[in-house]
Amino acid sequence: MKLIIINGPNLNLLGIREKQIYGDKNFGVIHSELEEKFSAIELSYFQSNHEGVLIDKLHEVGFSYDGIILNAGAYSHTSIAIADAIAAIQTPVVEVHISNVFARDRFRHHSYLSKNCKGIITGFGIKSYELAIQSFF
């Protein structure tokens, strides 16, 4: 099985920013732990702060991978273009949020991406990525 985790804006600052919400591990450590736990799958990782780059990556992997785990960050709540990219590809996408978006600002309660995703995992911290991987088994 071939999966990719795609993280959007500001997730390059995991382990540094708002540790009370996002924890104290950077994504390099998190990815290594996931690779160890799920050693039977090929797990790739990509991060960008730029909307178009995220869309390009979805197009690139959206016909050849078994699954995409997407934490688009704030773009979840603003990007019709990323939603359209998800609708255009064949690979199923699981939308992930580290925090419980429904316990945060009201504008975070709506995601443009969700209707085009296989499912949504929100509010389980870094464990959200593990749950998303498990959803492909």
C-alpha positions in Angstrom: 0.0 0.0 0.0 1.3 3.4 -0.9 0.0 6.4 1.1 1.1 10.1 1.3 0.6 12.6 4.0 0.2 16.1 2.6 0.4 19.0 5.1 -0.5 22.6 4.3 0.4 26.0 5.6 2.1 26.5 8.9 2.4 22.7 9.6 6.1 23.0 9.0 6.1 24.7 12.4 4.8 21.7 14.3 6.7 21.3 17.5 7.3 25.1 17.7 3.9 26.8 17.3 1.1 26.7 19.8 2.3 23.6 21.5 -0.8 23.4 23.7 -2.8 22.8 20.5 -0.3 21.0 18.2 2.1 19.3 20.6 5.9 19.5 20.8 7.0 17.1 18.1 8.1 18.3 14.6 6.6 16.4 11.7 9.9 14.7 10.9 9.7 12.9 14.2 6.0 12.2 13.8 6.6 10.8 10.3 9.4 8.5 11.5 7.1 7.2 14.2 4.3 6.5 11.7 6.8 4.7 9.3 7.9 2.5 12.2 4.4 1.7 13.3 3.1 1.1 9.8 6.2 -0.5 8.3 4.2 -2.7 5.9 3.2 0.4 3.9 5.1 2.9 1.8 4.4 6.2 3.5 5.5 9.5 1.9 5.3 13.0 3.2 5.0 16.4 1.6 4.4 19.9 3.0 3.9 23.3 1.4 2.6 26.7 2.6 1.4 27.5 -1.0 -2.0 26.6 -2.3 -1.0 26.0 -5.9 1.9 23.7 -4.9 -0.5 21.6 -2.8 -2.8 21.3 -5.8 0.1 20.3 -8.0 1.0 17.6 -5.5 -2.6 16.3 -5.4 -2.6 16.1 -9.2 0.8 14.3 -9.2 -0.1 11.6 -6.7 -3.9 11.5 -7.2 -3.9 8.7 -9.8 -1.0 6.5 -8.5 -1.3 6.3 -4.7 -3.7 4.2 -2.7 -4.6 7.0 -0.4 -3.9 10.6 0.6 -4.0 12.0 4.1 -4.5 15.8 3.7 -4.2 18.3 6.5 -4.7 21.5 4.4 -4.6 23.7 7.5 -6.5 26.9 7.0 -7.0 26.2 3.3 -9.6 23.7 4.4 -11.8 26.6 5.2 -11.0 28.8 2.2 -9.9 26.8 -0.8 -12.4 25.9 -3.4 -9.4 25.2 -5.7 -8.1 22.4 -3.4 -11.6 21.0 -3.1 -11.9 20.9 -6.9 -8.5 19.2 -7.1 -9.7 16.5 -4.7 -12.8 16.0 -6.7 -10.7 15.7 -9.9 -8.4 12.9 -8.8 -9.1 9.1 -8.3 -7.1 8.5 -5.1 -9.3 8.7 -2.0 -8.4 11.5 0.4 -8.9 11.6 4.2 -9.1 15.1 5.6 -7.2 15.5 8.9 -7.1 18.2 11.5 -5.0 18.0 14.6 -7.2 20.2 16.6 -11.0 20.0 17.1 -12.0 22.6 14.5 -15.5 22.7 16.0 -14.0 23.9 19.3 -12.2 26.8 17.6 -13.2 29.9 15.7 -16.6 29.7 14.0 -15.0 30.1 10.5 -13.2 26.8 11.0 -16.5 24.9 11.4 -16.9 24.7 7.6 -14.5 22.9 5.2 -14.8 23.2 1.5 -12.8 19.9 1.2 -15.0 17.6 3.3 -17.6 16.8 0.7 -14.9 15.4 -1.7 -13.1 13.4 0.9 -13.5 9.7 2.0 -13.8 10.9 5.6 -12.7 13.5 8.1 -10.6 13.0 11.3 -10.5 16.0 13.6 -9.4 16.7 17.2 -7.3 13.7 18.1 -4.0 15.6 18.1 -1.1 13.9 16.2 -3.0 10.6 16.6 -5.3 11.9 13.9 -2.7 10.9 11.3 -2.5 7.4 12.7 -6.3 7.1 12.6 -6.3 8.3 9.0 -3.7 5.7 8.0 -5.8 3.0 9.7 -8.9 4.0 7.7 -7.2 2.7 4.5 -7.0 -0.9 5.9 
